[in-house]
């Protein structure tokens, strides 16, 4: 929705280069789903980044990124 709005109201180039970051709650149970969303370029982990479970989230994101690189 955001990327489409930018393409329509600003330019296709602006839509293509704009990075969209999810700012809601990110946990080990929903991080993989956020990483798979085509128009979400990242997310804010918040206080979870200070907890041991952050490593699991990090590993999930790295694995998802590796699958989508090729």
N, CA, C and O atoms as a CHARMM CRD file, in Angstrom:
* protein
*
  280
    1    1 UNK  N      0.81500  -1.17900   0.00000 PROA 1      0.00000
    2    1 UNK  CA     0.00000   0.00000   0.00000 PROA 1      0.00000
    3    1 UNK  C      0.87600   1.26700   0.00000 PROA 1      0.00000
    4    1 UNK  O      0.61500   2.19000  -0.77100 PROA 1      0.00000
    5    2 UNK  N      1.88100   1.31900   0.83100 PROA 2      0.00000
    6    2 UNK  CA     2.75500   2.49500   0.89900 PROA 2      0.00000
    7    2 UNK  C      3.54000   2.64600  -0.39700 PROA 2      0.00000
    8    2 UNK  O      3.63000   3.73800  -0.95900 PROA 2      0.00000
    9    3 UNK  N      4.10400   1.54600  -0.86200 PROA 3      0.00000
   10    3 UNK  CA     4.90400   1.61300  -2.09100 PROA 3      0.00000
   11    3 UNK  C      4.03400   2.01500  -3.28400 PROA 3      0.00000
   12    3 UNK  O      4.47500   2.78000  -4.14200 PROA 3      0.00000
   13    4 UNK  N      2.80700   1.50600  -3.34200 PROA 4      0.00000
   14    4 UNK  CA     1.88800   1.88500  -4.41900 PROA 4      0.00000
   15    4 UNK  C      1.54100   3.36800  -4.34800 PROA 4      0.00000
   16    4 UNK  O      1.48200   4.04800  -5.37300 PROA 4      0.00000
   17    5 UNK  N      1.31200   3.86400  -3.13600 PROA 5      0.00000
   18    5 UNK  CA     1.00000   5.28400  -2.96900 PROA 5      0.00000
   19    5 UNK  C      2.16700   6.14100  -3.45900 PROA 5      0.00000
   20    5 UNK  O      1.96500   7.13000  -4.16300 PROA 5      0.00000
   21    6 UNK  N      3.37600   5.75900  -3.08600 PROA 6      0.00000
   22    6 UNK  CA     4.55100   6.51300  -3.53000 PROA 6      0.00000
   23    6 UNK  C      4.67700   6.50300  -5.05100 PROA 6      0.00000
   24    6 UNK  O      4.97400   7.53100  -5.65900 PROA 6      0.00000
   25    7 UNK  N      4.45200   5.35200  -5.65700 PROA 7      0.00000
   26    7 UNK  CA     4.55800   5.25400  -7.11300 PROA 7      0.00000
   27    7 UNK  C      3.53800   6.15000  -7.80000 PROA 7      0.00000
   28    7 UNK  O      3.83900   6.76700  -8.82200 PROA 7      0.00000
   29    8 UNK  N      2.34700   6.22300  -7.25100 PROA 8      0.00000
   30    8 UNK  CA     1.27700   7.02300  -7.84400 PROA 8      0.00000
   31    8 UNK  C      1.44700   8.51000  -7.57800 PROA 8      0.00000
   32    8 UNK  O      1.23300   9.32600  -8.47400 PROA 8      0.00000
   33    9 UNK  N      1.82800   8.86900  -6.36500 PROA 9      0.00000
   34    9 UNK  CA     1.84000  10.26900  -5.94800 PROA 9      0.00000
   35    9 UNK  C      3.20700  10.94900  -5.98800 PROA 9      0.00000
   36    9 UNK  O      3.28800  12.17800  -5.96200 PROA 9      0.00000
   37   10 UNK  N      4.25800  10.17700  -6.04900 PROA 10     0.00000
   38   10 UNK  CA     5.60400  10.76200  -6.10400 PROA 10     0.00000
   39   10 UNK  C      6.25900  10.33100  -7.41800 PROA 10     0.00000
   40   10 UNK  O      6.31200  11.09600  -8.38000 PROA 10     0.00000
   41   11 UNK  N      6.75300   9.09900  -7.43800 PROA 11     0.00000
   42   11 UNK  CA     7.31500   8.53800  -8.67200 PROA 11     0.00000
   43   11 UNK  C      7.60800   7.06400  -8.45500 PROA 11     0.00000
   44   11 UNK  O      7.73500   6.60500  -7.32000 PROA 11     0.00000
   45   12 UNK  N      7.71400   6.32700  -9.55100 PROA 12     0.00000
   46   12 UNK  CA     8.06300   4.91700  -9.45700 PROA 12     0.00000
   47   12 UNK  C      9.46800   4.74300  -8.89800 PROA 12     0.00000
   48   12 UNK  O      9.74900   3.78000  -8.18500 PROA 12     0.00000
   49   13 UNK  N     10.33800   5.67700  -9.22700 PROA 13     0.00000
   50   13 UNK  CA    11.71000   5.61300  -8.72100 PROA 13     0.00000
   51   13 UNK  C     11.73700   5.77100  -7.20700 PROA 13     0.00000
   52   13 UNK  O     12.44200   5.03800  -6.51400 PROA 13     0.00000
   53   14 UNK  N     10.96400   6.73500  -6.69100 PROA 14     0.00000
   54   14 UNK  CA    10.89800   6.93800  -5.23800 PROA 14     0.00000
   55   14 UNK  C     10.33700   5.69400  -4.55200 PROA 14     0.00000
   56   14 UNK  O     10.81900   5.29500  -3.49200 PROA 14     0.00000
   57   15 UNK  N      9.32800   5.08800  -5.15300 PROA 15     0.00000
   58   15 UNK  CA     8.74000   3.87900  -4.57700 PROA 15     0.00000
   59   15 UNK  C      9.75800   2.73800  -4.53500 PROA 15     0.00000
   60   15 UNK  O      9.80200   1.96900  -3.57500 PROA 15     0.00000
   61   16 UNK  N     10.56100   2.64100  -5.56700 PROA 16     0.00000
   62   16 UNK  CA    11.53100   1.54700  -5.64800 PROA 16     0.00000
   63   16 UNK  C     12.67000   1.69500  -4.64200 PROA 16     0.00000
   64   16 UNK  O     13.17000   0.69200  -4.13200 PROA 16     0.00000
   65   17 UNK  N     13.08600   2.91600  -4.34900 PROA 17     0.00000
   66   17 UNK  CA    14.23000   3.09900  -3.46100 PROA 17     0.00000
   67   17 UNK  C     13.85200   3.32200  -2.00100 PROA 17     0.00000
   68   17 UNK  O     14.72300   3.30100  -1.13200 PROA 17     0.00000
   69   18 UNK  N     12.57500   3.53400  -1.72000 PROA 18     0.00000
   70   18 UNK  CA    12.14100   3.74700  -0.34200 PROA 18     0.00000
   71   18 UNK  C     12.15500   2.43400   0.42100 PROA 18     0.00000
   72   18 UNK  O     11.61100   1.43200  -0.04200 PROA 18     0.00000
   73   19 UNK  N     12.77200   2.44400   1.58200 PROA 19     0.00000
   74   19 UNK  CA    12.82100   1.26800   2.43800 PROA 19     0.00000
   75   19 UNK  C     11.69300   1.37000   3.45600 PROA 19     0.00000
   76   19 UNK  O     11.54500   2.38600   4.13600 PROA 19     0.00000
   77   20 UNK  N     10.90500   0.31500   3.55500 PROA 20     0.00000
   78   20 UNK  CA     9.76800   0.27700   4.47000 PROA 20     0.00000
   79   20 UNK  C     10.12700  -0.65100   5.62400 PROA 20     0.00000
   80   20 UNK  O     10.47700  -1.81400   5.42400 PROA 20     0.00000
   81   21 UNK  N     10.03000  -0.10900   6.83300 PROA 21     0.00000
   82   21 UNK  CA    10.39900  -0.84300   8.02900 PROA 21     0.00000
   83   21 UNK  C      9.16100  -1.00200   8.91200 PROA 21     0.00000
   84   21 UNK  O      8.49300  -0.02100   9.24100 PROA 21     0.00000
   85   22 UNK  N      8.86800  -2.22700   9.28600 PROA 22     0.00000
   86   22 UNK  CA     7.75700  -2.50500  10.19200 PROA 22     0.00000
   87   22 UNK  C      8.17400  -2.09400  11.59800 PROA 22     0.00000
   88   22 UNK  O      9.25400  -2.46700  12.05700 PROA 22     0.00000
   89   23 UNK  N      7.34300  -1.34100  12.27500 PROA 23     0.00000
   90   23 UNK  CA     7.69900  -0.83400  13.59400 PROA 23     0.00000
   91   23 UNK  C      6.89100  -1.40100  14.74100 PROA 23     0.00000
   92   23 UNK  O      6.98000  -0.89900  15.86100 PROA 23     0.00000
   93   24 UNK  N      6.10500  -2.43400  14.48900 PROA 24     0.00000
   94   24 UNK  CA     5.32900  -3.03400  15.56000 PROA 24     0.00000
   95   24 UNK  C      6.11900  -4.08300  16.32900 PROA 24     0.00000
   96   24 UNK  O      7.33700  -4.19000  16.18700 PROA 24     0.00000
   97   25 UNK  N      5.42000  -4.84100  17.13000 PROA 25     0.00000
   98   25 UNK  CA     6.05000  -5.85600  17.95400 PROA 25     0.00000
   99   25 UNK  C      6.62000  -6.98100  17.09100 PROA 25     0.00000
  100   25 UNK  O      5.91400  -7.53000  16.24500 PROA 25     0.00000
  101   26 UNK  N      7.88300  -7.32600  17.29800 PROA 26     0.00000
  102   26 UNK  CA     8.52700  -8.42100  16.58200 PROA 26     0.00000
  103   26 UNK  C      8.99600  -9.43200  17.61100 PROA 26     0.00000
  104   26 UNK  O      9.70200  -9.09700  18.56300 PROA 26     0.00000
  105   27 UNK  N      8.58900 -10.68000  17.40000 PROA 27     0.00000
  106   27 UNK  CA     8.96700 -11.76800  18.30400 PROA 27     0.00000
  107   27 UNK  C      9.53300 -12.92200  17.49500 PROA 27     0.00000
  108   27 UNK  O      9.56300 -12.88000  16.26500 PROA 27     0.00000
  109   28 UNK  N      9.97900 -13.95000  18.19800 PROA 28     0.00000
  110   28 UNK  CA    10.50000 -15.12300  17.50000 PROA 28     0.00000
  111   28 UNK  C      9.39900 -15.85800  16.74400 PROA 28     0.00000
  112   28 UNK  O      9.69400 -16.61200  15.81700 PROA 28     0.00000
  113   29 UNK  N      8.14300 -15.65600  17.11600 PROA 29     0.00000
  114   29 UNK  CA     7.05500 -16.34500  16.43700 PROA 29     0.00000
  115   29 UNK  C      6.55900 -15.62000  15.18600 PROA 29     0.00000
  116   29 UNK  O      5.96500 -16.25600  14.31500 PROA 29     0.00000
  117   30 UNK  N      6.78600 -14.31100  15.07200 PROA 30     0.00000
  118   30 UNK  CA     6.29000 -13.60400  13.88600 PROA 30     0.00000
  119   30 UNK  C      7.40100 -13.03000  12.99800 PROA 30     0.00000
  120   30 UNK  O      7.11100 -12.51800  11.91600 PROA 30     0.00000
  121   31 UNK  N      8.63700 -13.10200  13.42300 PROA 31     0.00000
  122   31 UNK  CA     9.74400 -12.52400  12.65200 PROA 31     0.00000
  123   31 UNK  C      9.87400 -13.15100  11.27000 PROA 31     0.00000
  124   31 UNK  O     10.10500 -12.44400  10.28900 PROA 31     0.00000
  125   32 UNK  N      9.73100 -14.45700  11.18400 PROA 32     0.00000
  126   32 UNK  CA     9.87800 -15.13500   9.88800 PROA 32     0.00000
  127   32 UNK  C      8.80400 -14.66400   8.90600 PROA 32     0.00000
  128   32 UNK  O      9.07500 -14.49400   7.71800 PROA 32     0.00000
  129   33 UNK  N      7.59200 -14.45600   9.40700 PROA 33     0.00000
  130   33 UNK  CA     6.51900 -13.97600   8.52300 PROA 33     0.00000
  131   33 UNK  C      6.79200 -12.56100   8.03700 PROA 33     0.00000
  132   33 UNK  O      6.54700 -12.25600   6.86900 PROA 33     0.00000
  133   34 UNK  N      7.29100 -11.69700   8.90000 PROA 34     0.00000
  134   34 UNK  CA     7.62300 -10.33200   8.47200 PROA 34     0.00000
  135   34 UNK  C      8.74700 -10.34200   7.44200 PROA 34     0.00000
  136   34 UNK  O      8.72900  -9.55600   6.49500 PROA 34     0.00000
  137   35 UNK  N      9.71200 -11.22000   7.62100 PROA 35     0.00000
  138   35 UNK  CA    10.83800 -11.29600   6.68800 PROA 35     0.00000
  139   35 UNK  C     10.39000 -11.73700   5.29700 PROA 35     0.00000
  140   35 UNK  O     11.05600 -11.43100   4.30900 PROA 35     0.00000
  141   36 UNK  N      9.27200 -12.45000   5.21100 PROA 36     0.00000
  142   36 UNK  CA     8.77100 -12.93900   3.92400 PROA 36     0.00000
  143   36 UNK  C      7.89600 -11.92900   3.19100 PROA 36     0.00000
  144   36 UNK  O      7.61800 -12.10900   2.00600 PROA 36     0.00000
  145   37 UNK  N      7.46000 -10.88100   3.86400 PROA 37     0.00000
  146   37 UNK  CA     6.58800  -9.89700   3.21700 PROA 37     0.00000
  147   37 UNK  C      7.35500  -9.14200   2.14000 PROA 37     0.00000
  148   37 UNK  O      8.43400  -8.61900   2.42000 PROA 37     0.00000
  149   38 UNK  N      6.83400  -9.06900   0.91500 PROA 38     0.00000
  150   38 UNK  CA     7.57800  -8.47900  -0.18900 PROA 38     0.00000
  151   38 UNK  C      7.84300  -6.97800  -0.05200 PROA 38     0.00000
  152   38 UNK  O      8.85100  -6.49000  -0.56200 PROA 38     0.00000
  153   39 UNK  N      6.98100  -6.25300   0.60900 PROA 39     0.00000
  154   39 UNK  CA     7.18300  -4.80500   0.71200 PROA 39     0.00000
  155   39 UNK  C      7.65900  -4.34600   2.07900 PROA 39     0.00000
  156   39 UNK  O      7.60700  -3.15500   2.38600 PROA 39     0.00000
  157   40 UNK  N      8.12000  -5.27600   2.90200 PROA 40     0.00000
  158   40 UNK  CA     8.72900  -4.90900   4.18300 PROA 40     0.00000
  159   40 UNK  C     10.21900  -5.17600   4.05200 PROA 40     0.00000
  160   40 UNK  O     10.64800  -6.31500   3.86700 PROA 40     0.00000
  161   41 UNK  N     11.00100  -4.10700   4.15200 PROA 41     0.00000
  162   41 UNK  CA    12.44600  -4.22500   3.96600 PROA 41     0.00000
  163   41 UNK  C     13.19300  -4.48800   5.26400 PROA 41     0.00000
  164   41 UNK  O     14.39300  -4.76500   5.24900 PROA 41     0.00000
  165   42 UNK  N     12.49700  -4.40200   6.37100 PROA 42     0.00000
  166   42 UNK  CA    13.11900  -4.64300   7.66600 PROA 42     0.00000
  167   42 UNK  C     12.11200  -4.41300   8.76700 PROA 42     0.00000
  168   42 UNK  O     10.96200  -4.05700   8.51000 PROA 42     0.00000
  169   43 UNK  N     12.55000  -4.61700   9.99600 PROA 43     0.00000
  170   43 UNK  CA    11.67200  -4.34700  11.12400 PROA 43     0.00000
  171   43 UNK  C     12.49600  -3.95800  12.33300 PROA 43     0.00000
  172   43 UNK  O     13.68200  -4.27400  12.43100 PROA 43     0.00000
  173   44 UNK  N     11.84000  -3.26500  13.25300 PROA 44     0.00000
  174   44 UNK  CA    12.47000  -2.83200  14.48500 PROA 44     0.00000
  175   44 UNK  C     12.19500  -3.86800  15.55400 PROA 44     0.00000
  176   44 UNK  O     11.03700  -4.21000  15.79600 PROA 44     0.00000
  177   45 UNK  N     13.21600  -4.36600  16.18800 PROA 45     0.00000
  178   45 UNK  CA    13.04200  -5.42700  17.15800 PROA 45     0.00000
  179   45 UNK  C     12.76900  -4.86300  18.55100 PROA 45     0.00000
  180   45 UNK  O     12.06400  -5.50700  19.32800 PROA 45     0.00000
  181   46 UNK  N     13.28200  -3.72000  18.88800 PROA 46     0.00000
  182   46 UNK  CA    13.02000  -3.09700  20.18000 PROA 46     0.00000
  183   46 UNK  C     13.68200  -3.83500  21.32300 PROA 46     0.00000
  184   46 UNK  O     14.81300  -4.30500  21.20100 PROA 46     0.00000
  185   47 UNK  N     12.96500  -3.93500  22.44300 PROA 47     0.00000
  186   47 UNK  CA    13.55400  -4.50700  23.65700 PROA 47     0.00000
  187   47 UNK  C     13.90200  -5.98400  23.50600 PROA 47     0.00000
  188   47 UNK  O     14.72000  -6.50000  24.26600 PROA 47     0.00000
  189   48 UNK  N     13.30500  -6.66500  22.55200 PROA 48     0.00000
  190   48 UNK  CA    13.64600  -8.06900  22.32600 PROA 48     0.00000
  191   48 UNK  C     15.11200  -8.21300  21.92300 PROA 48     0.00000
  192   48 UNK  O     15.70300  -9.27500  22.12000 PROA 48     0.00000
  193   49 UNK  N     15.69800  -7.16900  21.36700 PROA 49     0.00000
  194   49 UNK  CA    17.10100  -7.24000  20.95500 PROA 49     0.00000
  195   49 UNK  C     18.05000  -7.35700  22.13900 PROA 49     0.00000
  196   49 UNK  O     19.22900  -7.66300  21.95700 PROA 49     0.00000
  197   50 UNK  N     17.55600  -7.12000  23.34400 PROA 50     0.00000
  198   50 UNK  CA    18.39400  -7.24500  24.54300 PROA 50     0.00000
  199   50 UNK  C     18.23200  -8.60200  25.20900 PROA 50     0.00000
  200   50 UNK  O     18.82600  -8.85100  26.25800 PROA 50     0.00000
  201   51 UNK  N     17.43500  -9.48100  24.61400 PROA 51     0.00000
  202   51 UNK  CA    17.15800 -10.78700  25.20500 PROA 51     0.00000
  203   51 UNK  C     17.80100 -11.89000  24.37500 PROA 51     0.00000
  204   51 UNK  O     18.02800 -11.71100  23.17900 PROA 51     0.00000
  205   52 UNK  N     18.09700 -13.02500  24.99400 PROA 52     0.00000
  206   52 UNK  CA    18.73300 -14.13400  24.26700 PROA 52     0.00000
  207   52 UNK  C     17.95200 -14.59900  23.03300 PROA 52     0.00000
  208   52 UNK  O     18.55600 -15.08200  22.07500 PROA 52     0.00000
  209   53 UNK  N     16.63100 -14.46300  23.03800 PROA 53     0.00000
  210   53 UNK  CA    15.81800 -14.90900  21.90600 PROA 53     0.00000
  211   53 UNK  C     16.12600 -14.12400  20.63100 PROA 53     0.00000
  212   53 UNK  O     15.79000 -14.56600  19.53300 PROA 53     0.00000
  213   54 UNK  N     16.75800 -12.97100  20.77200 PROA 54     0.00000
  214   54 UNK  CA    17.10500 -12.16600  19.60100 PROA 54     0.00000
  215   54 UNK  C     17.97000 -12.96100  18.63000 PROA 54     0.00000
  216   54 UNK  O     17.85500 -12.78600  17.41700 PROA 54     0.00000
  217   55 UNK  N     18.81900 -13.81600  19.13600 PROA 55     0.00000
  218   55 UNK  CA    19.68100 -14.61800  18.26900 PROA 55     0.00000
  219   55 UNK  C     18.83800 -15.48700  17.34200 PROA 55     0.00000
  220   55 UNK  O     19.16900 -15.63900  16.16600 PROA 55     0.00000
  221   56 UNK  N     17.75400 -16.05700  17.86000 PROA 56     0.00000
  222   56 UNK  CA    16.86700 -16.88600  17.03700 PROA 56     0.00000
  223   56 UNK  C     16.22100 -16.03400  15.94300 PROA 56     0.00000
  224   56 UNK  O     16.12800 -16.46300  14.79200 PROA 56     0.00000
  225   57 UNK  N     15.78200 -14.84800  16.29600 PROA 57     0.00000
  226   57 UNK  CA    15.18600 -13.93700  15.31200 PROA 57     0.00000
  227   57 UNK  C     16.21200 -13.58400  14.24300 PROA 57     0.00000
  228   57 UNK  O     15.91100 -13.61600  13.05000 PROA 57     0.00000
  229   58 UNK  N     17.40600 -13.25100  14.67100 PROA 58     0.00000
  230   58 UNK  CA    18.48900 -12.90400  13.74900 PROA 58     0.00000
  231   58 UNK  C     18.76400 -14.05300  12.78600 PROA 58     0.00000
  232   58 UNK  O     18.87700 -13.84000  11.57900 PROA 58     0.00000
  233   59 UNK  N     18.87000 -15.26500  13.31600 PROA 59     0.00000
  234   59 UNK  CA    19.14700 -16.42200  12.47500 PROA 59     0.00000
  235   59 UNK  C     18.02500 -16.67200  11.46000 PROA 59     0.00000
  236   59 UNK  O     18.29200 -17.04100  10.31700 PROA 59     0.00000
  237   60 UNK  N     16.76700 -16.46900  11.88200 PROA 60     0.00000
  238   60 UNK  CA    15.63900 -16.64200  10.95700 PROA 60     0.00000
  239   60 UNK  C     15.71300 -15.63900   9.81600 PROA 60     0.00000
  240   60 UNK  O     15.47800 -15.99200   8.66000 PROA 60     0.00000
  241   61 UNK  N     16.03500 -14.40500  10.13100 PROA 61     0.00000
  242   61 UNK  CA    16.10900 -13.36400   9.10300 PROA 61     0.00000
  243   61 UNK  C     17.25900 -13.64100   8.14500 PROA 61     0.00000
  244   61 UNK  O     17.10700 -13.48200   6.93400 PROA 61     0.00000
  245   62 UNK  N     18.38400 -14.04700   8.66500 PROA 62     0.00000
  246   62 UNK  CA    19.53100 -14.37400   7.80900 PROA 62     0.00000
  247   62 UNK  C     19.18300 -15.53500   6.88000 PROA 62     0.00000
  248   62 UNK  O     19.51600 -15.49400   5.69600 PROA 62     0.00000
  249   63 UNK  N     18.51900 -16.56800   7.39800 PROA 63     0.00000
  250   63 UNK  CA    18.12800 -17.70800   6.56900 PROA 63     0.00000
  251   63 UNK  C     17.15000 -17.28500   5.48000 PROA 63     0.00000
  252   63 UNK  O     17.26800 -17.73100   4.33900 PROA 63     0.00000
  253   64 UNK  N     16.19600 -16.43900   5.81400 PROA 64     0.00000
  254   64 UNK  CA    15.21500 -15.95700   4.82400 PROA 64     0.00000
  255   64 UNK  C     15.91200 -15.12900   3.74400 PROA 64     0.00000
  256   64 UNK  O     15.61600 -15.26600   2.55700 PROA 64     0.00000
  257   65 UNK  N     16.83000 -14.27900   4.16300 PROA 65     0.00000
  258   65 UNK  CA    17.56100 -13.44200   3.20400 PROA 65     0.00000
  259   65 UNK  C     18.39700 -14.30500   2.26400 PROA 65     0.00000
  260   65 UNK  O     18.47300 -14.02100   1.06800 PROA 65     0.00000
  261   66 UNK  N     19.01900 -15.34600   2.78800 PROA 66     0.00000
  262   66 UNK  CA    19.84000 -16.22300   1.96200 PROA 66     0.00000
  263   66 UNK  C     18.99200 -16.94100   0.92200 PROA 66     0.00000
  264   66 UNK  O     19.44000 -17.13200  -0.20900 PROA 66     0.00000
  265   67 UNK  N     17.77900 -17.34000   1.27900 PROA 67     0.00000
  266   67 UNK  CA    16.89400 -18.01500   0.32900 PROA 67     0.00000
  267   67 UNK  C     16.47400 -17.07900  -0.79600 PROA 67     0.00000
  268   67 UNK  O     16.31800 -17.51500  -1.93700 PROA 67     0.00000
  269   68 UNK  N     16.29300 -15.81400  -0.49300 PROA 68     0.00000
  270   68 UNK  CA    15.80800 -14.85700  -1.48400 PROA 68     0.00000
  271   68 UNK  C     16.90900 -14.22800  -2.31600 PROA 68     0.00000
  272   68 UNK  O     16.61800 -13.50900  -3.27200 PROA 68     0.00000
  273   69 UNK  N     18.14500 -14.47500  -1.98300 PROA 69     0.00000
  274   69 UNK  CA    19.24100 -13.88600  -2.75900 PROA 69     0.00000
  275   69 UNK  C     19.42000 -14.60300  -4.08300 PROA 69     0.00000
  276   69 UNK  O     19.86600 -13.99200  -5.05400 PROA 69     0.00000
  277   70 UNK  N     19.09500 -15.84600  -4.14600 PROA 70     0.00000
  278   70 UNK  CA    19.35400 -16.64100  -5.33800 PROA 70     0.00000
  279   70 UNK  C     18.06800 -16.98900  -5.94700 PROA 70     0.00000
  280   70 UNK  O     18.03400 -17.66500  -6.97600 PROA 70     0.00000
